[in-house]
Amino acid sequence: MFKKVLKRIFQVLLLAFIVIQFIRPEKNRAEGISNNDISKKYTVPDDVQVILKTSCYDCHSNNTVYPWYAEIQPAAWWLDDHVKEGKKELNFSEFAGYNIRRQYKKLEEINKEVKEGEMPLDSYLWIHKNANLSDQQKLALTSWVTAIRDTMKANYPADSLTRKK
């Protein structure tokens, strides 16, 4: 009798697994470059653009390159949630649409998280080994971010860049 119960449980789980394969989240893919893309407002050097595409854009843009397992549920749901959360936090495809204070703050956060090795996430690096940033890439990225922030400081009043306390 125990074998029959186990067999029935397995059958139900298998059926559920098959059924959920037909419930798919929408892919994060946009045509072309958005009018609000960071590259439309700020110059992005080629080496930095390569870093952003390789290490950041899957979770922080409107164009994700999906791994093979994104076709299997529930992994696709997990990835969809992860991408939505990443884009909510920072979206390079919509960056120029942020107000100047938010842009400045997001650049500060990029600098901090890259320097501290918090981005890209370890869970992303397990599969995307080429997304791991070398010291030289971290320096290129943080130097670029610092240059943009310095330009902002020169062109905007200080109180428009930071919150008053």
N, C-alpha and C positions, 0 to 999 in steps of 0.2 A: 504494500500500500504506500509506503514512503517513496518508493521509486515512481509510482504513478503520480503522486503529488509533485515531486521534483520535475518529472517530465511535463506535467501540465504547466507548472510555473515557467519552465524554460520555453514552452510553446507560446505562452502569453507574452513573455518578454521579447521573444523573437518577433512576434507579430507587431508588438508596440514599436520595436526598433525599425521594422520595415515601414510601418505607417508614418513614423516621424521623418523618414527620408523625403517625404513629399511636402513637408512644411518647411519652406526655405525662406530665410531672410533675404531682403534685397541687397544686392552687391553694392559696395561703395566705389562706383566708377562714374566719372564725369567725362564728358567730351571736351577736349582741349583744356586750355589754361583759363581759369576764372579771371574775371576782371578785377577781383579783389585779391588775387594771388600776391604773395609777398614780393615776387619778382617784378610785379607791375609798379610797385612803389619804391623798392630799394634795389640797388644793383647787387646781384648775387654772383660772385665769381664762380667760374666753372668748377673749381675744386670743391667749393662749398655746396654748389648745386648737386654734385655727385654724392656728397656726404648726406645731404638732406634726402635725396631720392633713395639712397641705400639704407639709411639708418632711421629715418624719421617719417617719411611720407606714408608708409603703410597704415600708420595709426593717426597721423596728424595732417592729413590732406583729404581731398575728395577723390583720390585715386589710390586704391589699395591693390597691390599685386598679391593675389591669394595663393596660398600653398595648396597642395593636393588635398589635404585633409579638410579643407573648407567645404568640400562637397559632401561630407559625412556629418549627419546630425548625431549627437548634439554639439559637436565641435564647431560647426558653422554658427550656431547660436552664441556660443562663447566668444568666438572671434567677432561676431557682429556687435555684441555688447562691448567688447574691448575697444573696437574701432570707434563706436559711438562715444564712449567715455573719453578716448584720446582726442577726438575732434572737439568735444565739448570743452576740454581743457585748453587745447591749442590747435588751430586749423590753419596751416600755412596757405591753403587755397582761399581762405577768407580773411587773412591777416590784415590786408589794407582796408578792410571794412570796419576793423576795430577802431574805437576812438584812440586818440594819441596816448592817453594815460594807460589804457589797456595794452597797447603795443609796447610801450616802454616797460611795463611790468612783465609782460610775457618774455621780452628779450632778457630782462634781468633773471627770470626763472630759467630760461634756456641756459644762460651762462652758468648759473649755480648748479643746475642738475647735470650738465655735461662735465663740469669741473669735478663734481663729487661722484661721478660715475653712476648716477641714478638713471640716466637715460643713455642709450636705449635700455629698456627693462631686461633683466636677466631671462625672464620667461620668453621674450622675443629672441634673444641671442641663442637660446638652446637650438633653435631651428635655423636661424639666419646668422650663421657664423660670420658672414662678410659684413654684417652690420656693426660688429664690434669696432669701436673707435680706437685708433692708435693715438698715441700722445700727440703726434703731428696733426692728425685730423681734429683732435680736441682743440688744439691751439688755433688751427685755421678757423674753426667754427666760433670759438669764443672771441677771437680777434675781430672777426666779421661782426659779431653781435655787439661787441664793445664799440666798434667804429660807428655803427648805426646809432647806438645810444648816445655817443658823443655828438653826432650830428644833430640829434634831437635836442640835446641840451643846448647846443648853439643856436637852434632855430625856434625854440619854444620857451616861454616863461617857465621857471621852475615849478610854480604851483599848478601848471597844466599837465605836468608829468608825474607828479607825486601827490598823494592825498595829504591834505592838511590834517594835522593831528590836533 
